[in-house]
């Protein structure tokens, strides 16, 4: 009686298949999400890194884009930073939150100072109850997309997008910390 063919061929072919599957897992970009931004465009966000597909540049990249909260004062600031290639000098930088229907200007720097190839700034203080931060009061995870508009000294205009993810348990803990202390 003839033998049925092996399930995945020989032992060598099974080992090769397992190696290919392992390599595929190592090189996969990780979890991704399509997120709609101001203007209706959908962008692909790599959730591990916050990078947005198709919005990279070899002269400048986003170093930091995050909201920092002060529960005692019930306010926030944005910490924003860019990293520049040697010789790349910005003439102006503006940053917007483009996560909702209308973009919200977070910061505009008409005379950016770069030190050690880095620009880093903190925005003006934003009240936790401001309209632009109403998403902080939602129970769900929040994806925020920040648009960096950079005009270089040579006149080139560069736009970068970067994402930040604010998880529901972070927001719940923050809202708990913002509640006034109960008196007994």
MDTraj code that builds the backbone (N, CA, C; nanometers):
import mdtraj as md
import numpy as np

residues = "UNK UNK UNK UNK UNK UNK UNK UNK UNK UNK UNK UNK UNK UNK UNK UNK UNK UNK UNK UNK UNK UNK UNK UNK UNK UNK UNK UNK UNK UNK UNK UNK UNK UNK UNK UNK UNK UNK UNK UNK UNK UNK UNK UNK UNK UNK UNK UNK UNK UNK UNK UNK UNK UNK UNK UNK UNK UNK UNK UNK UNK UNK UNK UNK UNK UNK UNK UNK UNK UNK UNK UNK UNK UNK UNK UNK UNK UNK UNK UNK UNK UNK UNK UNK UNK UNK UNK UNK UNK UNK UNK UNK UNK UNK UNK UNK UNK UNK UNK UNK UNK UNK UNK UNK UNK UNK UNK UNK UNK UNK UNK UNK UNK UNK UNK UNK UNK UNK UNK UNK UNK UNK UNK UNK UNK UNK UNK UNK UNK UNK UNK UNK UNK UNK UNK UNK UNK UNK UNK UNK UNK UNK UNK UNK UNK UNK UNK UNK UNK UNK UNK UNK UNK UNK UNK UNK UNK UNK UNK UNK UNK UNK UNK UNK UNK UNK UNK UNK UNK UNK UNK UNK UNK UNK UNK UNK UNK UNK UNK UNK UNK UNK UNK UNK".split()
xyz = np.array([
    [0.0850, -0.1178, 0.0000],
    [0.0000, 0.0000, 0.0000],
    [0.0899, 0.1245, 0.0000],
    [0.0641, 0.2220, -0.0905],
    [0.1494, 0.3417, -0.0971],
    [0.1284, 0.4313, 0.0251],
    [0.2376, 0.4990, 0.0679],
    [0.2332, 0.5915, 0.1822],
    [0.1763, 0.7263, 0.1370],
    [0.0923, 0.7894, 0.2204],
    [0.0462, 0.9242, 0.1857],
    [0.1634, 1.0224, 0.1964],
    [0.1613, 1.1277, 0.1185],
    [0.2710, 1.2252, 0.1265],
    [0.2744, 1.2895, 0.2649],
    [0.3943, 1.3232, 0.3139],
    [0.4034, 1.3877, 0.4450],
    [0.3249, 1.5188, 0.4444],
    [0.2788, 1.5585, 0.5642],
    [0.1913, 1.6743, 0.5782],
    [0.2523, 1.8006, 0.5185],
    [0.3711, 1.8389, 0.5537],
    [0.4378, 1.9553, 0.4959],
    [0.5677, 1.9142, 0.4287],
    [0.5707, 1.8035, 0.3687],
    [0.6917, 1.7594, 0.3015],
    [0.7893, 1.6986, 0.3997],
    [0.9148, 1.7092, 0.3687],
    [1.0188, 1.6483, 0.4504],
    [1.0466, 1.7330, 0.5730],
    [1.1275, 1.6775, 0.6606],
    [1.1671, 1.7476, 0.7823],
    [1.2390, 1.8786, 0.7483],
    [1.3217, 1.8783, 0.6434],
    [1.3935, 1.9996, 0.6028],
    [1.2957, 2.1087, 0.5594],
    [1.1938, 2.0703, 0.4823],
    [1.0992, 2.1720, 0.4360],
    [1.0153, 2.2251, 0.5520],
    [0.9849, 2.1405, 0.6504],
    [0.9118, 2.1878, 0.7689],
    [0.9969, 2.2856, 0.8484],
    [1.1255, 2.2540, 0.8633],
    [1.2166, 2.3422, 0.9349],
    [1.2310, 2.4756, 0.8620],
    [1.2406, 2.4721, 0.7302],
    [1.2493, 2.5945, 0.6513],
    [1.1229, 2.6784, 0.6682],
    [1.0065, 2.6141, 0.6652],
    [0.8804, 2.6845, 0.6835],
    [0.8744, 2.7507, 0.8208],
    [0.9159, 2.6791, 0.9257],
    [0.9162, 2.7357, 1.0611],
    [1.0114, 2.8556, 1.0708],
    [1.1272, 2.8460, 1.0087],
    [1.2231, 2.9578, 1.0088],
    [1.1648, 3.0800, 0.9389],
    [1.0988, 3.0578, 0.8251],
    [1.0373, 3.1696, 0.7533],
    [0.9265, 3.2348, 0.8355],
    [0.8461, 3.1544, 0.9018],
    [0.7407, 3.2096, 0.9875],
    [0.8005, 3.2900, 1.1027],
    [0.9069, 3.2388, 1.1630],
    [0.9725, 3.3102, 1.2728],
    [1.0303, 3.4427, 1.2247],
    [1.0955, 3.4431, 1.1080],
    [1.1512, 3.5675, 1.0544],
    [1.0420, 3.6675, 1.0213],
    [0.9307, 3.6211, 0.9703],
    [0.8190, 3.7095, 0.9393],
    [0.7683, 3.7761, 1.0658],
    [0.7584, 3.7008, 1.1741],
    [0.7121, 3.7577, 1.3012],
    [0.8104, 3.8617, 1.3533],
    [0.9402, 3.8386, 1.3350],
    [1.0414, 3.9327, 1.3845],
    [1.0413, 4.0631, 1.3057],
    [1.0053, 4.0581, 1.1796],
    [1.0115, 4.1784, 1.0971],
    [0.8764, 4.2468, 1.0825],
    [0.7721, 4.1940, 1.1436],
    [0.6414, 4.2571, 1.1296],
    [0.6414, 4.3904, 1.2036],
    [0.5703, 4.4892, 1.1522],
    [0.5730, 4.6220, 1.2119],
    [0.4959, 4.6319, 1.3433],
    [0.4302, 4.5268, 1.3844],
    [0.3529, 4.5308, 1.5078],
    [0.2123, 4.5814, 1.4816],
    [0.1386, 4.6054, 1.5903],
    [-0.0004, 4.6486, 1.5746],
    [-0.0101, 4.7847, 1.5063],
    [-0.1142, 4.7978, 1.4249],
    [-0.1364, 4.9198, 1.3487],
    [-0.2831, 4.9590, 1.3602],
    [-0.3103, 5.0865, 1.3353],
    [-0.4491, 5.1342, 1.3326],
    [-0.4614, 5.2421, 1.2264],
    [-0.5755, 5.2449, 1.1593],
    [-0.6067, 5.3536, 1.0655],
    [-0.6886, 5.4556, 1.1439],
    [-0.6419, 5.5795, 1.1417],
    [-0.7049, 5.6845, 1.2208],
    [-0.7382, 5.8021, 1.1295],
    [-0.8602, 5.8524, 1.1435],
    [-0.9054, 5.9679, 1.0649],
    [-0.8567, 6.0946, 1.1344],
    [-0.8015, 6.1874, 1.0543],
    [-0.7534, 6.3143, 1.1084],
    [-0.8320, 6.4295, 1.0479],
    [-0.8040, 6.5506, 1.0929],
    [-0.8688, 6.6706, 1.0393],
    [-0.8620, 6.6686, 0.8875],
    [-0.9703, 6.7056, 0.8253],
    [-0.9757, 6.7046, 0.6792],
    [-1.0262, 6.5730, 0.6241],
    [-1.0476, 6.4738, 0.7094],
    [-1.1045, 6.3464, 0.6676],
    [-1.0054, 6.2414, 0.6218],
    [-0.8783, 6.2763, 0.6084],
    [-0.7777, 6.1790, 0.5651],
    [-0.7587, 6.0712, 0.6720],
    [-0.7372, 5.9474, 0.6269],
    [-0.7053, 5.8381, 0.7192],
    [-0.5567, 5.8090, 0.7086],
    [-0.4920, 5.7942, 0.8252],
    [-0.3491, 5.7648, 0.8278],
    [-0.3262, 5.6336, 0.9011],
    [-0.2188, 5.5651, 0.8635],
    [-0.1824, 5.4382, 0.9255],
    [-0.0792, 5.4659, 1.0344],
    [-0.1140, 5.4281, 1.1584],
    [-0.0279, 5.4516, 1.2741],
    [0.0271, 5.3191, 1.3245],
    [0.1582, 5.3156, 1.3463],
    [0.2222, 5.2003, 1.4093],
    [0.2137, 5.2228, 1.5596],
    [0.1339, 5.1400, 1.6271],
    [0.0995, 5.1661, 1.7661],
    [0.2182, 5.1557, 1.8624],
    [0.3169, 5.0736, 1.8301],
    [0.4337, 5.0612, 1.9187],
    [0.5182, 5.1875, 1.9206],
    [0.5336, 5.2496, 1.8058],
    [0.6276, 5.3611, 1.7927],
    [0.5608, 5.4974, 1.7811],
    [0.4331, 5.5016, 1.7449],
    [0.3664, 5.6292, 1.7217],
    [0.3984, 5.6887, 1.5859],
    [0.4745, 5.6184, 1.5050],
    [0.5081, 5.6680, 1.3708],
    [0.3860, 5.6557, 1.2806],
    [0.3745, 5.7487, 1.1890],
    [0.2643, 5.7488, 1.0936],
    [0.3235, 5.7207, 0.9561],
    [0.2725, 5.6172, 0.8900],
    [0.3268, 5.5735, 0.7614],
    [0.3204, 5.6856, 0.6573],
    [0.4333, 5.7050, 0.5885],
    [0.4398, 5.8010, 0.4808],
    [0.4712, 5.9435, 0.5240],
    [0.4973, 5.9660, 0.6499],
    [0.5223, 6.1014, 0.6994],
    [0.6620, 6.1134, 0.7592],
    [0.7591, 6.0437, 0.7018],
    [0.8971, 6.0508, 0.7481],
    [0.9741, 6.1480, 0.6606],
    [1.0895, 6.1914, 0.7105],
    [1.1739, 6.2830, 0.6350],
    [1.3179, 6.2599, 0.6768],
    [1.4125, 6.2733, 0.5841],
    [1.5524, 6.2479, 0.6177],
    [1.6218, 6.3693, 0.6802],
    [1.5582, 6.4855, 0.6803],
    [1.6192, 6.6059, 0.7384],
    [1.5744, 6.6320, 0.8816],
    [1.4563, 6.5806, 0.9169],
    [1.4014, 6.6059, 1.0506],
    [1.3097, 6.4905, 1.0897],
    [1.3094, 6.4584, 1.2188],
    [1.2164, 6.3568, 1.2683],
    [1.1653, 6.3986, 1.4053],
    [1.0499, 6.3460, 1.4408],
    [0.9891, 6.3783, 1.5696],
    [1.0652, 6.3055, 1.6792],
    [1.1040, 6.3811, 1.7798],
    [1.1722, 6.3228, 1.8957],
    [1.0749, 6.2956, 2.0088],
    [0.9834, 6.3891, 2.0329],
    [0.8851, 6.3732, 2.1403],
    [0.7610, 6.4543, 2.1068],
    [0.6465, 6.3998, 2.1425],
    [0.5180, 6.4689, 2.1284],
    [0.4255, 6.4081, 2.2320],
    [0.4122, 6.4787, 2.3445],
    [0.3292, 6.4212, 2.4501],
    [0.2667, 6.5293, 2.5366],
    [0.1581, 6.4914, 2.5987],
    [0.0872, 6.5765, 2.6928],
    [0.1336, 6.5398, 2.8324],
    [0.1700, 6.6396, 2.9089],
    [0.2104, 6.6168, 3.0483],
    [0.1099, 6.6883, 3.1378],
    [0.0632, 6.6170, 3.2409],
    [-0.0452, 6.6671, 3.3248],
    [0.0063, 6.6972, 3.4652],
    [-0.0403, 6.8094, 3.5194],
    [-0.0126, 6.8452, 3.6576],
    [-0.1450, 6.8366, 3.7334],
    [-0.1707, 6.7237, 3.8035],
    [-0.2994, 6.7071, 3.8720],
    [-0.3243, 6.8110, 3.9813],
    [-0.2186, 6.8578, 4.0467],
    [-0.2362, 6.9561, 4.1543],
    [-0.2906, 7.0883, 4.1006],
    [-0.2400, 7.1319, 3.9863],
    [-0.2823, 7.2594, 3.9291],
    [-0.3959, 7.2426, 3.8281],
    [-0.4324, 7.1180, 3.8006],
    [-0.5388, 7.0856, 3.7054],
    [-0.5137, 7.1494, 3.5688],
    [-0.3888, 7.1337, 3.5235],
    [-0.3565, 7.1837, 3.3912],
    [-0.2539, 7.0925, 3.3250],
    [-0.2243, 7.1238, 3.2005],
    [-0.1357, 7.0402, 3.1200],
    [-0.0430, 7.1289, 3.0382],
    [0.0626, 7.0670, 2.9897],
    [0.1488, 7.1271, 2.8880],
    [0.1854, 7.0172, 2.7900],
    [0.2171, 7.0573, 2.6699],
    [0.2674, 6.9636, 2.5702],
    [0.4186, 6.9787, 2.5654],
    [0.4878, 6.8657, 2.5653],
    [0.6323, 6.8667, 2.5419],
    [0.6516, 6.8181, 2.3988],
    [0.7205, 6.8999, 2.3200],
    [0.7352, 6.8728, 2.1776],
    [0.8811, 6.8861, 2.1389],
    [0.9282, 6.7938, 2.0557],
    [1.0678, 6.8008, 2.0158],
    [1.0925, 6.7400, 1.8792],
    [1.1901, 6.7965, 1.8107],
    [1.2327, 6.7472, 1.6803],
    [1.3829, 6.7247, 1.6820],
    [1.4269, 6.6304, 1.5986],
    [1.5696, 6.6037, 1.5808],
    [1.6039, 6.6336, 1.4351],
    [1.7104, 6.7131, 1.4162],
    [1.7486, 6.7566, 1.2824],
    [1.8776, 6.6901, 1.2372],
    [1.8877, 6.6681, 1.1083],
    [2.0114, 6.6178, 1.0477],
    [2.1141, 6.7308, 1.0513],
    [2.2424, 6.6984, 1.0523],
    [2.3448, 6.8033, 1.0498],
    [2.3236, 6.8977, 0.9311],
    [2.3281, 7.0267, 0.9592],
    [2.3113, 7.1274, 0.8546],
    [2.1672, 7.1669, 0.8273],
    [2.0707, 7.0922, 0.8771],
    [1.9293, 7.1246, 0.8565],
    [1.8862, 7.2220, 0.9664],
    [1.8476, 7.3438, 0.9260],
    [1.8110, 7.4459, 1.0239],
    [1.6696, 7.4955, 0.9989],
    [1.5852, 7.4959, 1.1027],
    [1.4479, 7.5429, 1.0862],
    [1.4379, 7.6946, 1.0978],
    [1.3482, 7.7539, 1.0194],
    [1.3176, 7.8966, 1.0294],
    [1.1945, 7.9180, 1.1171],
    [1.0999, 7.8231, 1.1115],
    [0.9805, 7.8293, 1.1969],
    [0.9235, 7.6891, 1.2132],
    [0.8540, 7.6708, 1.3256],
    [0.7923, 7.5416, 1.3570],
    [0.6564, 7.5693, 1.4203],
    [0.5548, 7.4974, 1.3758],
    [0.4254, 7.5003, 1.4444],
    [0.3789, 7.3568, 1.4619],
    [0.3022, 7.3353, 1.5677],
    [0.2523, 7.2012, 1.5990],
    [0.1031, 7.2108, 1.6260],
    [0.0279, 7.1207, 1.5619],
    [-0.1171, 7.1160, 1.5787],
    [-0.1602, 6.9762, 1.6207],
    [-0.2688, 6.9699, 1.6958],
    [-0.3366, 6.8435, 1.7220],
    [-0.4411, 6.8311, 1.6120],
    [-0.4245, 6.7322, 1.5240],
    [-0.5159, 6.7145, 1.4104],
    [-0.6039, 6.5907, 1.4275],
    [-0.6299, 6.5541, 1.5526],
    [-0.7050, 6.4323, 1.5811],
    [-0.8549, 6.4484, 1.5619],
    [-0.9040, 6.5695, 1.5695],
    [-1.0471, 6.5945, 1.5597],
    [-1.0794, 6.6642, 1.4280],
    [-1.2064, 6.7014, 1.4096],
    [-1.2483, 6.7652, 1.2838],
    [-1.1679, 6.8895, 1.2519],
    [-1.1487, 6.9737, 1.3533],
    [-1.0734, 7.0976, 1.3330],
    [-0.9391, 7.0863, 1.4036],
    [-0.8304, 7.1234, 1.3350],
    [-0.6996, 7.1211, 1.4000],
    [-0.6923, 7.2264, 1.5109],
    [-0.6159, 7.1959, 1.6145],
    [-0.5949, 7.2883, 1.7258],
    [-0.4461, 7.3202, 1.7324],
    [-0.4135, 7.4493, 1.7219],
    [-0.2746, 7.4919, 1.7319],
    [-0.2266, 7.4730, 1.8758],
    [-0.1185, 7.4003, 1.8915],
    [-0.0607, 7.3755, 2.0237],
    [0.0529, 7.4725, 2.0515],
    [0.1341, 7.4978, 1.9489],
    [0.2526, 7.5798, 1.9693],
    [0.3009, 7.6342, 1.8357],
    [0.3481, 7.7576, 1.8368],
    [0.4116, 7.8168, 1.7184],
    [0.5416, 7.8818, 1.7647],
    [0.6500, 7.8465, 1.6992],
    [0.7816, 7.8997, 1.7334],
    [0.8386, 7.9641, 1.6069],
    [0.8387, 8.0979, 1.6042],
    [0.8848, 8.1713, 1.4862],
    [1.0365, 8.1878, 1.4825],
    [1.1031, 8.1583, 1.5927],
    [1.2496, 8.1670, 1.5983],
    [1.3031, 8.0457, 1.6743],
    [1.2881, 7.9278, 1.6159],
    [1.3299, 7.8066, 1.6881],
    [1.4809, 7.8020, 1.7101],
    [1.5179, 7.7601, 1.8296],
    [1.6591, 7.7430, 1.8638],
    [1.6902, 7.5941, 1.8663],
    [1.7941, 7.5560, 1.7938],
    [1.8356, 7.4160, 1.7866],
    [1.9687, 7.4030, 1.8594],
    [1.9744, 7.3079, 1.9530],
    [2.0987, 7.2798, 2.0254],
    [2.1265, 7.1306, 2.0144],
    [2.2480, 7.0966, 1.9762],
    [2.2853, 6.9549, 1.9579],
    [2.1894, 6.8836, 1.8637],
    [2.1509, 6.9525, 1.7573],
    [2.0619, 6.9004, 1.6528],
    [1.9189, 6.8758, 1.7018],
    [1.8856, 6.9310, 1.8195],
    [1.7515, 6.9085, 1.8759],
    [1.6809, 7.0409, 1.9051],
    [1.5521, 7.0396, 1.8762],
    [1.4624, 7.1486, 1.9156],
    [1.3633, 7.0881, 2.0124],
    [1.3474, 7.1481, 2.1286],
    [1.2500, 7.0990, 2.2262],
    [1.1838, 7.2186, 2.2918],
    [1.0525, 7.2112, 2.3033],
    [0.9742, 7.3213, 2.3578],
    [0.8609, 7.2651, 2.4413],
    [0.8156, 7.3475, 2.5338],
    [0.6974, 7.3165, 2.6137],
    [0.5936, 7.4230, 2.5814],
    [0.4711, 7.3794, 2.5579],
    [0.3635, 7.4714, 2.5206],
    [0.3216, 7.5577, 2.6394],
    [0.2368, 7.6538, 2.6095],
    [0.1717, 7.7278, 2.7172],
    [0.0836, 7.6298, 2.7948],
    [0.0472, 7.6687, 2.9150],
    [-0.0372, 7.5858, 3.0015],
    [-0.1778, 7.5778, 2.9425],
    [-0.2361, 7.4570, 2.9469],
    [-0.3716, 7.4330, 2.8987],
    [-0.4531, 7.3782, 3.0148],
    [-0.5688, 7.4378, 3.0420],
    [-0.6567, 7.3918, 3.1491],
    [-0.7116, 7.2538, 3.1142],
    [-0.7170, 7.1640, 3.2111],
    [-0.7629, 7.0264, 3.1878],
    [-0.9082, 7.0231, 3.1381],
    [-0.9850, 7.1262, 3.1660],
    [-1.1246, 7.1309, 3.1226],
    [-1.1438, 7.2068, 2.9921],
    [-1.0335, 7.2437, 2.9257],
    [-1.0433, 7.3156, 2.7980],
    [-1.1110, 7.2280, 2.6936],
    [-1.1774, 7.2931, 2.5994],
    [-1.2463, 7.2216, 2.4914],
    [-1.1512, 7.1286, 2.4154],
    [-1.0270, 7.1729, 2.3955],
    [-0.9304, 7.0926, 2.3200],
    [-0.8863, 6.9666, 2.3943],
    [-0.9182, 6.9576, 2.5238],
    [-0.8813, 6.8389, 2.6021],
    [-1.0029, 6.7588, 2.6478],
    [-1.1178, 6.7795, 2.5842],
    [-1.2369, 6.7042, 2.6259],
    [-1.2177, 6.5536, 2.6095],
    [-1.1309, 6.5123, 2.5181],
    [-1.1009, 6.3701, 2.4980],
    [-1.0408, 6.3064, 2.6235],
    [-0.9779, 6.3862, 2.7078],
    [-0.9191, 6.3321, 2.8319],
    [-1.0267, 6.2796, 2.9260],
    [-1.1473, 6.3297, 2.9129],
    [-1.2570, 6.2921, 3.0016],
    [-1.3358, 6.1723, 2.9494],
    [-1.3039, 6.1234, 2.8284],
    [-1.3692, 6.0044, 2.7735],
    [-1.3066, 5.8809, 2.8358],
    [-1.3853, 5.7768, 2.8519],
    [-1.3377, 5.6553, 2.9174],
    [-1.2505, 5.5689, 2.8260],
    [-1.2643, 5.5829, 2.6953],
    [-1.1919, 5.4975, 2.6009],
    [-1.0477, 5.5433, 2.5811],
    [-0.9676, 5.4548, 2.5207],
    [-0.8328, 5.4930, 2.4787],
    [-0.8451, 5.6088, 2.3794],
    [-0.7464, 5.6963, 2.3804],
    [-0.7468, 5.8095, 2.2866],
    [-0.6204, 5.8088, 2.2033],
    [-0.6380, 5.8222, 2.0731],
    [-0.5265, 5.8358, 1.9799],
    [-0.5216, 5.9816, 1.9387],
    [-0.4096, 6.0466, 1.9620],
    [-0.3926, 6.1863, 1.9229],
    [-0.2835, 6.1934, 1.8170],
    [-0.3114, 6.2670, 1.7120],
    [-0.2155, 6.2832, 1.6036],
    [-0.1678, 6.4284, 1.6040],
    [-0.0368, 6.4449, 1.6116],
    [0.0237, 6.5777, 1.6140],
    [0.0918, 6.6040, 1.4802],
    [0.0616, 6.7214, 1.4228],
    [0.1202, 6.7602, 1.2950],
    [0.2251, 6.8696, 1.3206],
    [0.3475, 6.8396, 1.2803],
    [0.4584, 6.9344, 1.2903],
    [0.4769, 6.9972, 1.1529],
    [0.4655, 7.1288, 1.1461],
    [0.4874, 7.2045, 1.0228],
    [0.6195, 7.2785, 1.0387],
    [0.7178, 7.2408, 0.9584],
    [0.8515, 7.2980, 0.9707],
    [0.8864, 7.3686, 0.8401],
    [0.9241, 7.4947, 0.8517],
    [0.9794, 7.5670, 0.7374],
    [1.1289, 7.5770, 0.7625],
    [1.2052, 7.5248, 0.6685],
    [1.3502, 7.5256, 0.6832],
    [1.4068, 7.6598, 0.6367],
    [1.5286, 7.6910, 0.6784],
    [1.5925, 7.8172, 0.6391],
    [1.6120, 7.8253, 0.4881],
    [1.6214, 7.7110, 0.4208],
    [1.6362, 7.7118, 0.2746],
    [1.5009, 7.7224, 0.2028],
    [1.3922, 7.7398, 0.2801],
    [1.2591, 7.7575, 0.2222],
    [1.1766, 7.6306, 0.2101],
    [1.2382, 7.5133, 0.2243],
    [1.1632, 7.3875, 0.2144],
    [1.0626, 7.3776, 0.3286],
    [0.9429, 7.3315, 0.2956],
    [0.8389, 7.3091, 0.3967],
    [0.8259, 7.1596, 0.4185],
    [0.8332, 7.1190, 0.5441],
    [0.8259, 6.9777, 0.5807],
    [0.7109, 6.9599, 0.6787],
    [0.6279, 6.8596, 0.6537],
    [0.5194, 6.8267, 0.7452],
    [0.5407, 6.6848, 0.7945],
    [0.5345, 6.6691, 0.9261],
    [0.5475, 6.5381, 0.9889],
    [0.4243, 6.5114, 1.0737],
    [0.3809, 6.3867, 1.0779],
    [0.2743, 6.3455, 1.1686],
    [0.3325, 6.2471, 1.2682],
    [0.2856, 6.2571, 1.3919],
    [0.3263, 6.1618, 1.4944],
    [0.2068, 6.1356, 1.5850],
    [0.1949, 6.0131, 1.6333],
    [0.0802, 5.9751, 1.7164],
    [0.1222, 5.9540, 1.8608],
    [0.0289, 5.9810, 1.9491],
    [0.0450, 5.9480, 2.0910],
    [-0.0817, 5.8748, 2.1330],
    [-0.0635, 5.7731, 2.2138],
    [-0.1765, 5.6924, 2.2588],
    [-0.1905, 5.7115, 2.4087],
    [-0.3098, 5.7532, 2.4506],
    [-0.3394, 5.7739, 2.5924],
    [-0.4400, 5.6661, 2.6311],
    [-0.3919, 5.5679, 2.7070],
    [-0.4741, 5.4517, 2.7414],
    [-0.5788, 5.4865, 2.8466],
    [-0.6895, 5.4121, 2.8431],
    [-0.8015, 5.4414, 2.9318],
    [-0.7622, 5.4354, 3.0793],
    [-0.6772, 5.3414, 3.1189],
    [-0.6415, 5.3328, 3.2607],
    [-0.5550, 5.4509, 3.3040],
    [-0.4752, 5.5062, 3.2122],
    [-0.3988, 5.6279, 3.2429],
    [-0.4952, 5.7435, 3.2667],
    [-0.5941, 5.7573, 3.1776],
    [-0.6900, 5.8661, 3.1890],
    [-0.7784, 5.8494, 3.3123],
    [-0.8182, 5.7255, 3.3430],
    [-0.9003, 5.7015, 3.4621],
    [-0.8225, 5.7374, 3.5888],
    [-0.6961, 5.6987, 3.5949],
    [-0.6126, 5.7327, 3.7104],
    [-0.5943, 5.8830, 3.7222],
    [-0.5779, 5.9489, 3.6104],
    [-0.5618, 6.0937, 3.6104],
    [-0.6886, 6.1620, 3.6614],
    [-0.8034, 6.1196, 3.6113],
    [-0.9293, 6.1805, 3.6549],
    [-0.9514, 6.1563, 3.8045],
    [-0.9090, 6.0395, 3.8545],
    [-0.9190, 6.0112, 3.9979],
    [-0.8293, 6.1070, 4.0765],
    [-0.7096, 6.1314, 4.0257],
    [-0.6154, 6.2220, 4.0936],
    [-0.6651, 6.3656, 4.0898],
    [-0.7466, 6.4007, 3.9909],
    [-0.7985, 6.5381, 3.9798],
    [-0.9177, 6.5649, 4.0697],
    [-0.9807, 6.4579, 4.1216],
    [-1.0960, 6.4773, 4.2092],
    [-1.0498, 6.5437, 4.3379],
    [-1.1337, 6.6351, 4.3916],
    [-1.0956, 6.6969, 4.5186],
    [-1.0940, 6.5928, 4.6297],
    [-1.0059, 6.6114, 4.7249],
    [-0.9976, 6.5188, 4.8389],
    [-1.1259, 6.5248, 4.9188],
    [-1.1728, 6.4075, 4.9616],
    [-1.2961, 6.4016, 5.0414],
    [-1.2651, 6.4403, 5.1861],
    [-1.3543, 6.5176, 5.2439],
    [-1.3364, 6.5557, 5.3848],
    [-1.4207, 6.4634, 5.4704],
    [-1.3712, 6.4318, 5.5892],
    [-1.4435, 6.3386, 5.6782],
    [-1.5043, 6.4115, 5.7932],
])
top = md.Topology()
chain = top.add_chain()
for i, resn in enumerate(residues, 1):
    res = top.add_residue(resn, chain, resSeq=i)
    for name in ("N", "CA", "C"):
        top.add_atom(name, md.element.get_by_symbol(name[0]), res)
traj = md.Trajectory(xyz[None], top)
